[in-house]
Structure formats: C-alpha cells, structure tokens
Amino acid sequence: MTRLDRYIFRQLTVALLAVTIGLAALVWLTQSLRFIELVLDRGLSFAVFIELTGLLLPSFFAVILPITTFVVCLFVYVRLDSDRELVVMRAAGISQWRLARPALALALLVVGLCYALNLWLVPASQAAFRSWQFEIRNQLAAILVQEGVFSSVGDDLTVYARQRDRDGTLRGILVHDAREAGAPVTILAEAGRITPGPNGPRVTLENGQRQQVERVPPPPGSPPGTAPGSRLTVLSFSENSVDLARASRSEENRYRNAQERTLDELFHPDPAERIPERDLRRFIAEGHQRLAGPLNALGFGLVALATALSGQFRRHGGGFRLFTGIVVVVALLAVGLTTGNLAARQPKTIPLIWLIAVLPGLVSAWVISGMPGWPHWLLRRRGAMP
C-alpha cells in the first residue's frame, strides 16, 4: 500500500470507527430502554442490566457496519473531491480504481468482520441474551419479589407481598397460579419465605387459604347441552409451598429462534425438535441472509465510490451526488428488508437475497470503470467523463 493509499485509508478507518461506535451507542440506548423494567420492577442491579443489554451489541454492529461503510466512503471521497485533492491525484495520472483501492480494502475488511459476526458472535450473543432474559423473567424474578408490587413470574403466575422484612420474610402474601389450564389457584397467606428448591426458587407459606375454582360436570338427568358448572374449593393450611421456578410446569426447554441458531442448525435442524414448517422456511431464509448480508458492505462501498468518483469536479460541492447515493442505498435497504420477509414465507424468492447483495456492487463497478459500451458523447453529457 502506497503512502497515498495509507493517507486515504487512515481517514476512512478513523471515520468508520467514530461513526460506527456513535451509531451503535445510539441504537443500544434506544433498544435498551425496553429492558429498563427489569431494573425498576425486578430489582436487578444496573451492572446486570449493562451486561444483559451489552449482548445485543454484536447484532447492532452486524446491521450497522455496511451502512456506516457506505456513509464513510461517500463523505470522505466527496470531501476529497471538494478540496480538489482528487483533481490533483487524477492530474498525476492515478486511475479511478487506484483511487478506490483504500475504500475497497476497508470494505473487504468490513465484509470479513461481518462474516465473523453473522456466523459466530451474533448467534452466540443472541443465545446468551435470550437464555439470560428467560432466566430472569421466569426464575430469578421469583426471588426478587418487591413489597407492594404485583410481580409476574412468566405469563401465568403472579406474586404479591404487602411487606418484606429485613430477614427476607414476606407478610400478607397473595399468589395467583394459572399454570394449569382450567384450574386457577389463588393462595392467601399471612407470612412466607422464598427458599431454594430442587427445581428452583420456592415460596413456603404459613397460615393461609388455598382457593381453587373447579369445573364440575352437569348432574345426571340434565338436558343435553347443559354447560358444566363450577365449584369453589377452599382449603386452610398451616404450611404450604409453591414452586416458582418456571412460568409453566410443562415448559422444560426454551424454544430457540432463528437468530440464536448456528448456520448448521439453520440449514440442518434436529428432527427431534419437531419444528413447524413455517419456522423451517424462516430458518433457511435466515441462513441465506447471514451468508449474503456481509456482501452489502462491499456493495454499498462500491455504490459510494461510484457516486463520489463519477462526474466532473464542481466548485460548490457534490450535493446532488450525495443525495443520489443516499437515495440508492435507502432504496436497497428497503428492498432488502422486504425481500428477507418475503423469503421467509416463500423460499422460491431466496435467490433475490443474493441478487440484491451482489447486483449493486457489479453495477457500481461498471460505473467506476467508465461504463464501457456506452457512447462517449452520452457519457460526457451525463458527466461521467471529462
């Protein structure tokens, strides 16, 4: 790499780091607000909150890097053009592709980094994030019951304590357990304490009542079509225990979505999991998006180079070229998002994922090369040739 290449490459690298880190921090801040209730309602420490939401950063970088590569390449080369540095370089006999060489080197580095993120780091971080989130919501939340707050452990178990002593004893406890379909249970107790059990946290209750509504069949001789009745059963106890380890007694294993599966698991899932056909289609589309997505960094970089290097020098800058390049990339992002959603429903459209990832780069390379095959008078009219 020549001194000129290092000069441009250094500007691109510094700008890429600054823009990527800043944009990732902004996205992280907006997305992490969704989990602030884990700190406010569950009593988790701020350090745990930072560690949990920090697992989202690899997925943010995987999405942001191709976009920031385009932004950095476009604005750096447009600035070089407005400062007439490109004019001097061209006057020294430097070709378009040699001018583009630092940006291409940076784009290829970003492609490799995106492949490392998509194929290894993002699935691992997503699996750790969802596993940790599941544990907090369905297990650890059980031992973080706050006084005066209805704490939901999963979707069908609610615990309330009027007061919590310093030694951990709960006073005025209400437990509503709807984990068994058709037989919800409400338990009222004077006191209780949360202790570890064989399956996880368990609350041991003292001096209370267990109320359960049960369905009873219609009495013999009732007319056909008579709806079953209901009966309230009240049981007083001096000591009782309720398992708070899982949101559902039938839930043993957490279902893993496409984002937290490895590439091999996406294309060759375990038949024992009995994955629905809809999810299988989504897995295949996700696998192709992981393989094709990093190529967007190279394609967007070439779009930026085609936008910045084509056309003649203008003293007042290249505002129109900036606008054109931004519109093209925004359109590509919108089409790519639509195609990804369509491929998850219709596998026949999966080749479109690869077409959108490869075609913009090929067209941009053709533009950078001077659009061979076009008449010179038309190229001069379009401003692609001096």
C-alpha positions in Angstrom: 0.0 0.0 0.0 1.5 3.3 -1.1 1.7 6.5 1.0 -1.3 7.9 -0.8 -3.3 4.7 -0.1 -2.4 4.9 3.6 -3.4 8.6 3.7 -7.0 7.8 2.4 -7.2 4.5 4.3 -6.4 6.3 7.6 -9.1 8.8 7.1 -11.6 6.1 6.2 -10.7 4.0 9.2 -10.9 6.8 11.7 -14.2 8.0 10.4 -15.6 4.4 10.3 -14.7 3.8 13.9 -16.2 7.1 15.0 -19.5 6.8 13.1 -20.0 3.1 13.9 -19.4 3.4 17.6 -21.6 6.5 17.8 -24.4 5.0 15.9 -24.2 1.7 17.8 -24.3 3.6 21.1 -27.4 5.4 19.9 -29.2 2.3 18.8 -28.1 0.5 22.0 -29.6 3.3 24.1 -32.9 3.3 22.4 -33.2 -0.5 22.4 -32.1 -1.0 26.0 -35.0 1.2 27.3 -37.2 -1.8 26.6 -35.4 -3.7 29.4 -35.3 -0.9 32.0 -38.3 -2.6 33.7 -36.0 -5.4 34.7 -34.2 -2.9 36.9 -37.2 -1.0 38.1 -39.7 -3.9 38.6 -37.4 -6.9 39.2 -34.8 -5.2 41.4 -31.8 -6.1 39.2 -28.6 -4.2 39.6 -27.5 -1.7 37.0 -24.4 -3.8 36.3 -26.5 -6.8 35.3 -28.6 -4.5 33.1 -25.5 -3.3 31.3 -24.2 -6.9 30.9 -27.6 -8.1 29.6 -28.1 -5.3 27.0 -24.4 -5.5 26.1 -25.1 -8.8 24.5 -27.2 -7.0 21.9 -24.2 -5.0 20.6 -22.9 -7.7 18.1 -26.2 -7.8 16.3 -26.2 -4.0 16.2 -22.8 -3.9 14.6 -23.7 -6.6 12.1 -26.5 -4.4 10.8 -24.8 -1.0 11.1 -21.4 -1.8 9.6 -22.5 -2.0 5.9 -24.4 1.3 6.3 -21.5 3.1 8.0 -19.1 1.8 5.4 -21.2 3.5 2.7 -21.6 6.7 4.7 -17.8 7.0 5.4 -16.7 6.1 1.9 -19.2 8.6 0.4 -18.4 11.6 2.6 -14.6 11.1 2.7 -14.3 10.9 -1.1 -16.8 13.7 -1.6 -14.7 15.8 0.8 -11.5 14.9 -1.1 -13.2 16.0 -4.3 -14.5 19.3 -2.8 -11.0 20.0 -1.5 -9.6 19.3 -5.0 -7.4 16.5 -3.8 -8.9 14.1 -6.2 -8.3 16.6 -9.0 -4.6 16.7 -8.1 -4.4 12.9 -7.9 -6.1 12.4 -11.3 -3.7 15.0 -12.8 -0.8 12.9 -11.5 -2.2 10.0 -13.6 -3.9 8.0 -10.9 -6.7 5.9 -12.2 -10.2 5.5 -10.8 -9.6 2.1 -9.5 -6.4 3.1 -7.8 -8.3 6.0 -6.1 -10.9 3.4 -5.0 -8.3 0.9 -3.7 -8.3 2.2 0.0 -12.1 2.1 0.2 -12.2 -1.4 -1.3 -9.6 -2.6 1.2 -11.7 -1.1 4.0 -14.9 -2.7 2.6 -13.3 -6.1 2.3 -12.2 -5.8 6.0 -15.7 -5.0 7.0 -17.0 -7.9 4.9 -14.7 -10.3 6.9 -15.8 -8.7 10.2 -19.5 -9.0 9.3 -19.0 -12.7 8.4 -17.4 -13.3 11.8 -20.3 -11.5 13.5 -23.0 -13.3 11.5 -21.6 -16.8 11.6 -20.3 -16.8 15.2 -20.6 -13.9 17.5 -24.2 -12.8 16.8 -25.8 -16.3 17.3 -23.7 -16.9 20.5 -24.6 -13.5 21.9 -28.3 -13.9 21.0 -28.5 -17.3 22.6 -26.8 -16.0 25.8 -29.1 -12.9 25.8 -32.4 -14.9 25.4 -31.3 -17.5 27.9 -30.4 -14.9 30.4 -33.6 -13.0 29.8 -35.7 -16.2 30.1 -34.0 -17.0 33.4 -34.6 -13.5 34.8 -38.2 -13.4 33.8 -39.1 -16.9 34.8 -36.7 -17.9 37.6 -34.6 -15.2 39.1 -37.6 -12.8 39.2 -39.2 -15.2 41.7 -36.6 -14.3 44.3 -36.8 -10.6 43.6 -40.4 -10.1 44.8 -40.8 -6.5 45.9 -43.2 -5.4 48.6 -46.4 -3.7 47.5 -45.8 -4.8 43.8 -47.6 -7.5 41.8 -44.6 -9.4 40.4 -45.3 -11.5 37.3 -43.2 -14.7 37.0 -43.9 -15.6 33.5 -47.3 -15.1 31.9 -49.5 -17.1 34.3 -48.0 -16.7 37.8 -48.4 -13.6 39.9 -47.0 -13.0 43.4 -47.8 -10.1 45.8 -46.4 -9.3 49.2 -47.6 -6.5 51.3 -44.4 -6.2 53.3 -40.9 -7.7 53.2 -38.9 -7.8 56.4 -35.1 -7.4 56.6 -34.6 -11.1 57.1 -36.5 -11.8 53.9 -39.8 -12.8 55.5 -42.8 -11.8 53.4 -46.0 -10.6 55.0 -49.5 -10.6 53.5 -48.9 -12.8 50.5 -51.1 -13.4 47.5 -50.2 -16.0 44.9 -52.3 -16.5 41.7 -51.3 -19.6 39.9 -52.9 -20.2 36.5 -50.3 -22.6 35.1 -52.9 -25.5 35.0 -55.4 -24.7 32.3 -59.0 -24.6 33.6 -58.0 -24.8 37.3 -56.6 -21.4 38.5 -55.5 -21.3 42.1 -55.4 -18.3 44.5 -53.5 -18.6 47.7 -53.6 -16.1 50.6 -51.1 -16.4 53.5 -50.1 -14.4 56.5 -46.4 -15.0 56.0 -43.9 -16.8 53.9 -40.3 -17.1 52.9 -38.6 -17.8 49.5 -36.2 -20.7 49.7 -34.2 -22.7 47.1 -35.9 -25.9 45.9 -34.9 -28.9 43.8 -36.4 -27.2 40.7 -35.6 -23.6 41.6 -37.0 -21.0 43.9 -39.9 -22.0 46.1 -42.1 -19.9 48.4 -43.1 -21.6 51.7 -46.4 -20.1 53.0 -47.7 -20.2 56.6 -51.3 -19.8 57.9 -53.3 -19.3 54.8 -56.1 -20.4 52.5 -55.9 -22.1 49.1 -58.9 -21.2 46.8 -59.5 -23.1 43.6 -62.3 -22.9 41.1 -63.0 -26.4 39.6 -65.3 -27.3 36.8 -67.9 -30.0 37.6 -69.9 -32.0 35.1 -73.7 -31.4 34.9 -75.8 -33.6 37.3 -77.3 -36.8 35.9 -80.5 -36.3 34.1 -79.7 -32.8 32.9 -80.9 -31.8 29.4 -78.4 -32.3 26.6 -76.2 -29.3 26.0 -76.1 -28.3 29.7 -73.0 -26.4 30.4 -70.7 -27.7 33.2 -70.9 -25.9 36.5 -68.1 -24.6 38.7 -67.3 -25.1 42.3 -65.1 -23.1 44.7 -62.9 -25.2 46.9 -61.3 -23.6 49.9 -58.6 -25.3 51.9 -57.0 -23.9 55.0 -53.4 -24.8 55.8 -50.7 -24.0 58.3 -47.9 -24.6 55.8 -47.8 -24.9 52.1 -45.2 -24.4 49.3 -45.5 -23.2 45.7 -42.8 -23.8 43.1 -41.8 -20.5 41.4 -39.1 -21.9 39.2 -40.9 -21.9 35.8 -43.8 -20.0 34.3 -45.4 -23.3 33.3 -44.9 -26.7 34.7 -45.0 -28.2 31.2 -42.2 -25.9 30.0 -38.9 -27.7 30.2 -36.9 -26.4 27.3 -36.8 -22.9 25.8 -37.6 -22.7 22.1 -34.7 -21.1 20.3 -35.5 -18.8 17.4 -33.6 -18.3 14.2 -31.3 -15.5 15.4 -29.7 -17.7 18.1 -29.1 -20.8 16.0 -25.8 -21.6 14.2 -25.6 -21.8 10.4 -25.6 -25.6 10.6 -28.7 -25.6 12.8 -30.5 -23.3 10.4 -29.9 -25.5 7.3 -30.0 -28.9 9.1 -32.2 -28.6 12.2 -32.6 -31.5 14.6 -35.7 -33.6 13.5 -36.3 -34.4 17.2 -37.3 -30.8 17.8 -40.4 -31.1 15.5 -40.0 -27.6 14.2 -43.1 -26.2 12.4 -42.9 -25.8 8.6 -43.2 -22.1 8.9 -40.2 -21.9 11.2 -38.2 -24.1 8.9 -38.7 -21.7 6.0 -37.7 -18.9 8.3 -34.5 -20.7 9.2 -33.5 -21.2 5.6 -34.1 -17.6 4.8 -32.1 -16.5 7.9 -29.2 -18.7 6.8 -29.1 -17.2 3.4 -29.3 -13.7 4.8 -26.3 -14.4 7.1 -24.3 -15.5 4.1 -25.3 -12.8 1.7 -25.6 -9.9 4.2 -21.9 -9.1 4.7 -21.6 -8.6 0.9 -23.7 -5.5 1.3 -20.6 -3.8 2.9 -18.7 -4.3 -0.3 -21.7 -3.4 -2.5 -22.5 -0.2 -0.5 -18.9 0.8 -0.6 -18.8 0.5 -4.4 -22.1 2.5 -4.6 -20.4 5.2 -2.5 -17.3 5.1 -4.8 -19.4 5.2 -8.0 -21.3 8.2 -6.6 -18.2 10.1 -5.4 -15.8 9.3 -8.3 -18.2 9.7 -11.2 -18.9 13.1 -12.6 -16.8 16.2 -13.0 -15.4 18.4 -10.3 -17.8 21.2 -9.1 -16.6 24.1 -7.1 -19.7 24.2 -4.9 -19.5 20.5 -3.9 -21.4 17.5 -4.9 -24.7 17.8 -3.0 -26.7 16.2 -5.8 -24.4 13.2 -5.9 -24.6 12.8 -2.1 -28.4 12.8 -2.4 -28.4 10.3 -5.2 -26.1 7.9 -3.4 -28.1 8.1 -0.2 -31.4 7.5 -2.0 -29.9 4.5 -3.8 -28.8 2.9 -0.5 -32.0 3.7 1.3 -33.9 2.0 -1.5 -31.6 -1.0 -1.4 -32.1 -1.3 2.4 -35.9 -1.2 1.9 -35.9 -3.7 -0.9 -33.5 -6.0 1.1 -35.8 -5.9 4.2 -38.9 -6.6 2.0 -37.1 -9.5 0.3 -36.0 -11.0 3.5 -39.5 -11.0 4.9 -40.8 -12.4 1.6 -38.2 -15.2 1.5 -39.2 -16.3 5.0 -42.7 -17.0 3.6 -41.8 -18.1 0.1 -38.5 -20.0 -0.3 -38.6 -19.5 -4.1 -37.7 -15.9 -3.6 -34.4 -16.7 -1.8 -32.3 -16.0 -4.9 -33.4 -12.4 -4.7 -31.5 -12.1 -1.4 -28.2 -12.9 -3.3 -29.2 -10.7 -6.3 -29.7 -7.6 -4.1 -26.4 -8.3 -2.3 -24.4 -8.7 -5.5 -26.0 -6.6 -8.2 -25.4 -3.1 -6.7 -21.7 -3.8 -6.5 -21.5 -5.1 -10.0 -23.4 -2.0 -11.4 -21.2 0.3 -9.3 -18.0 -1.3 -10.6 -19.3 -0.8 -14.1 -19.9 2.9 -13.4 -16.5 3.3 -11.8 -14.9 1.7 -14.9 -16.4 4.4 -17.1 -19.5 2.4 -18.2 -17.8 0.6 -21.1 -20.0 0.1 -24.0 -21.7 3.5 -23.7 -21.1 6.2 -26.4 -18.5 8.7 -25.2 -20.8 11.7 -26.1 -23.5 10.3 -23.9 -21.0 9.8 -21.0 -19.8 13.4 -21.4 -23.4 14.6 -21.3 -24.1 12.6 -18.1 -20.9 14.0 -16.5 -19.2 10.6 -16.2 -16.2 11.6 -18.4 -14.3 14.9 -18.6 
